[in-house]
Amino acid sequence: MQKNSKKINWLNTIFLIATPLVGVIGAIVLCSLGMVKWQTWAFFGVYVFLTALAITAGYHRLFAHKSYKAHPVVDFIMAMLGAACFEGSVLEWGTDHRNHHRFVDTEKDPYNINQGFWHAHIGWLIHLDTSKRDFSNVEDLSSSAILRFQHKYFKECAIFMGFILPMLIASLWGNALAGLIIVGALRVAFNHHSTFFINSLCHWSGKQTYTDEQTARDSWMTALVTMGEGFHNFHHQFPLDYRNGVRYFHYDPTKWLIYALSKLGLASDLRRISDYKILAFRLRVEENQLKKKHQQDTVFINQKVEPLKAHLTALIEKIAQLETELATLKAKKLDHVKGKYASYKRQLQAYLNTIKMVQKELNSSLINWRKLCA
């Protein structure tokens, strides 16, 4: 992507100013006049959640990163609900986001945090020259008839899904105007800034857990308002993983949705990075932090940090090697069954026992490592 000019994109600017103003002021006026029914607020909450998930699980992890495959029905729903957020078509969103990952923290990064929090959050959209977009990096997405349709008729899809549909649904309980203002304008503003926080706050505040070579951060706080996207340091180091919150207790409703879809047969090929590879990157960052913290204590670094880190790395590599060999053995199971099943079972158990033994040693060494990091 070429660097944005300083000309103002008036369509973006007016829309970004108008939606929160209309939404907030309109909601206050309607509430003061007693014109907002509880069903409308419930609908607002549900539609915020669904449309936000369409961006995180659809636009982001499904389309931009292809971290899983989905049934065409899921593709269509994600594309339509995502359009309701007025963040551009999947092709537009996808090309910007792929450039962000490819050129992160450089001048070619569309929402480069090094140009300031404001620029990363919303300023880049105010100065966005859409005529300079290069869609060559989303040719794979262009092959989808659903995404081509959404791109061609994006304005119509966005207006219907973002404003007309909420108004029609709210009219079922006699609250059409509130549906338009609250579930339409106010929700769009909420969707916008929750997404924008991923580009700004997630590159500004939090921990660098898996890589310290770029600005992306992990933060529980931003995860709560971004459907789990706040674990952004992990995502930038492992962009193909369908998860952002890698630990089971991390708040990441997007990964839970994707996992649920897979159990329903609506999603497949969920891409997941090995736990040991993730651990290896985490240890590397922690080693760098220890060396910075104790840079004056060369004895501590040379005699404790580096030897233990080398030992942990060797154990991780050993487990990876054993698991690869085990997978190869399992793949040849049918050959063993033909006459050497007992031998196969002995080999299988031997591998499992060895992996268990190395894992035990790894866990013990990790306890010592945590003591160094404390």
VENZIUR-V379941 format. One record per run of one state. SS is the DSSP state (hx for helix, st for strand, lp for the rest). FROM is the first residue (numbers start at 0). LEN is the number of residues. Records with the same first field share a line. If there is no record, write none. Layout:
SS=FROM-LEN / FROM-LEN
//
This chain:
lp=0-9 / 32-5 / 64-4 / 70-1 / 83-6 / 102-10 / 115-1 / 126-3 / 132-2 / 142-2 / 152-1 / 173-2 / 199-1 / 203-3 / 207-10 / 218-1 / 225-5 / 237-15 / 263-3 / 268-6 / 293-4 / 331-1 / 337-3 / 373-1
hx=9-23 / 37-27 / 71-12 / 89-13 / 112-3 / 116-10 / 129-3 / 134-8 / 144-8 / 153-20 / 175-24 / 200-3 / 219-6 / 231-6 / 252-11 / 274-19 / 297-34 / 332-5 / 340-33
st=68-2 / 206-1 / 217-1 / 230-1 / 266-2
//
